[in-house]
Amino acid sequence: MSYPRPKRPNHDHGGWMKSRDLSPVERGYLTVLLWFDRRFRLVDYVETLETLYYRTNLQLPKSHTEQYNLDNKFWYWYPLYALGSFSILAYVVAAISGALLGFYYSPSTAPAGVDGDVTVAYQSITFIMTELNLGFLLRSVHRWSAQVMVAAVFLHMLRVYFTGAYKEPRELNWILGIVLLSLLLLFGYSGYLLPWDQLAFWAGQIGVELFLSVPLVGEWVAQLLFGGFSLSQSTLQRMYILHVFVFPFLMTALVAIHVGIVWIQGIAEPH
């Protein structure tokens, strides 16, 4: 849909002002405006802002909601259109809380203490949960924000699918959303292994077996991600690097591209 653009006044400002019956207030206002425009090109900047406005509010052809009158369907409920923004908010909370947890976490499988019953990684988690001031709250916020983010992204994908918003011309952003969801699951999996308790150990072992079942490249991927076919210090070190240094930057870059495409194309929402 095209929008009418306001035309810029003729550059012959004097003749333009004289050709209209202007009140003294209007004439004074235009005189000041044109004086500034000759020196600072104000009208050009206004036109740039107008272009940004029309670009931001660009509407693509009618969505399935408009074509088939689906406003009364569940997936066209307006709060479901905030799931994308809600997942980004949860991601920011998880990132901030995770950065704070990083000050107290040690990615080591070495025995801790005299008895050596627990590892250094698990002992650091125990310290956060039992001794650090509000540490239990900080870890809980990080954990729940990550889980809420996964749920919000999953529901967001369902909403996009059932409203047909994945179709042309938004198919590239749909594919990018699938990549983001897959990356998010790997992000959560790497964080799940960091406490290095029994749950983390067996989750890691399942991951190794899953990759080993992949033909051709399975063994290579298992060695790359887990440092071998059995869990060790290399496994925890790799998961820590992925969770703290690789996935956050990759995720942030892809989210920025995803949001940028939405900004350019507009949201396929019911009107």
N, C-alpha and C positions, 0 to 999 in steps of 0.2 A: 504494500500500500504506500503510495507516495503522499507526501505532506506538502502543503503550500508553503513556500518560503517567502518571508517578507522581503520586499525589494529594498535595496539600499537607496537612499535619496540621491538625487542627481548631484554630482560634484560641484555644479554651479550653485553654491550655497546661497549666494546673494539673490540670484534670479528666482531660485526655488522659494525663498522666504518672501520675496516681494509678490510672487504670483498668488499668494494666499492671503485671505483676510484674517490676520492673526491678532490676538489680543496682546496688550503690552507684556503680560506675564509670559505668554507663549513665546513671544518674540525674544524676550530676555533669556528665557530658558534655552531656546535654540541657539541664540548667539553664544552663550557660554559653552554649550555642548559642542558647537562647531569649532569654537576657538580651541578647545581641548582636542577635538578630532584631528585638526590640522597638524597638531604637534605630537600627539600620542596615538593616533590611529585607533581611537576607541571603537569606531564602528566595525573595524576589521576584527577586533577581539570579541565584540558582541556576536558577530556572524560565526566566529569559531565556536563560541559557547552554544549558539543555536544549533550548529551542526552536531556538536556533542550531544545536545538534548535530543535531537531527532534520531541520532544513532542509538542512544540509550533506550528510547521508547519505540524503536523499530519493531513493527509487528509483521510477522510472516503470514502467509496465507492462512485461512481459517483452520483452526484446530478441529479435531474430531468432536470436541465438546460442542462447538458452534454448529458443525455440519449435521450432527445427529441428535442435538438437544439432550445431552447427557448430564446436565447440571444436577440431576437428582441422584446420580450414581455415587457410590461410596468413594471411588477413586478420584472423583472430581470435587471432593470436599476441600474447601479452601485451606484449612490447616495443613493438609498433606503437601501443599506446595511450599511449605516452610521447612520441609525435612532436609533439603540440601543445605540451607543456611544453618539449621540446627546441628547437622553433622560437622560442619566447619567449626562451629562454636565448641562442640565437644572435642574436636581435634586440638583446638587451641588450649583448652583446659588440660587435656592429656599431655600436651607438649610441655606446658609450664610446670605441671606437677612432676612429670618425668624428669625434667631438667633438675628440679630440686632433689628428687630421689637419687640422682646420679652423684650427688655430693657424698652420699653415705653408703653407696653400694660398691662391693668389691667383686669383680668377675673372676673368682678363683675357686677351683675344686680342691685345693689343698686342705688337709685336715686342720680344724680349728681347735685350740685348747689342748690340754694334756691328754684327754681321753681320745680325741680324734673322732668322736662319734658323728660330728657334723662338719660340713665344709665351711670355708670362709665366706662363700657366697650366701649360704643359708644363714650363717651367723649374722651377716650384715642385715639380712631381712629381719631376723629376730630382734636385732638392735633397733631397727626402725620402728617395729611394731610395739616394742615393750619399753624401751628406754628413751628414745628420742621424743622430745616434746611435740605433741600433736603428730607424731610420725604415723600412727595408725590412721589418723584422718587423712594425711597426705597420700599414703599408699591407697587408701580406699577411694579417694577422689580420682586418683590416676586409674585405678582398675575399673571403676564404674563409668568414668567418662569414656574409656576405651570401649567398653561393652555397649554403652549407649550409642557411641559413634557407629559401631558395626550394625546395630539394629536400625539406626536412622538411615544409614546408607542403603541397607537392604530394602527397607520400606520405600525409600526414595526411588530405587530401581523398579520396584513393583509399580509404583505410581506412574512412572514414566512409561512402563510397558503397557499397562492397562489403559492409559489415556492415548496411546499411539504417538507419544511425543518423541519416540525414537526414530521415526520415519523421516524421509527426505524433507527438509534439508538438514536435519539434526542427527543423521546416522553416524557421523564421525564422533560427535560428542557422546553418543551412546556407547560406541566402542571404547572411547577413552574412559567412560564411567565403569565399564566392565573391567578394564585394566586397573582402575583405582580400587575397585572392590577386591580383586584378586590380591593386589599389593597390600591392601588393608588386612586381609586375612593372614598373609605372611608376616606382616608387621606384628599382629597380635600373637602369632605363633612364636616368633622369636622372643617376645616379652614373656610368654608363658614359661619358657625354659630357664629364664634368668634366676629364679629362686633356687633352682637345683635341688628340689626336694623329690620325693617319690613320684608325685604327679608329673613334675617336669622331666624326670628321668625316663619314665615310660612313654610320655608324649614324644620325647626325642627319639626313643627307640622305634616307635611307630612311624615317625617321620623318615627314619633311615630305611625301614622296610618298604615304605611306600615308594621312595625314590628308587630303591633297588629293583622294584617291580616294573619300572619304566624301561621299555626296550631301548637298546643302543646307548643312550646317554645316561641311563639311570645310575650306573656305578660312578661315572665321572661327576655327576651332580651331587651324589651322596658324599663323595670325597671332598668336593669343593665346599659344600655347605656345612658338613658335620665333621670334617677333618678325618674321615675314615668310616669304617663300617661299624664301629662301636663308639660309644660316647666317652669323651675324655675332656681334658682341659681345652684342647683345640676346639671342641664343639661349643663349649660355653664362651670361649673367646670370640669365635665367629658369630655366634648369636648376639653377643654384646655389641660387636662392631656393626652388625647389620641393624640392630635395634636403635642404636644411638647415633651412628654416623652415616649410614647409607639410606635407610628407609625414610627418616624424617626429611632429608633434603630432596630426595626423589619424590616423596609424597607431596611436599609443599609445591614443588615445581609443576607437577601434573595438576594439582588442584588449582593453581593460578591459571594454567592454560584452560582448564575446564570452565572456570568461572569467566575467563575472558571471552570464550566462545559463547557462553550464555549471554553475556553482556552485549555482544555484537548481534546475535540472532534474536534475542528476546525470549521470554518465557512462554511456552505453549500452555497458556492458562485459560480457563473459562472466563468469559466476559459477560 
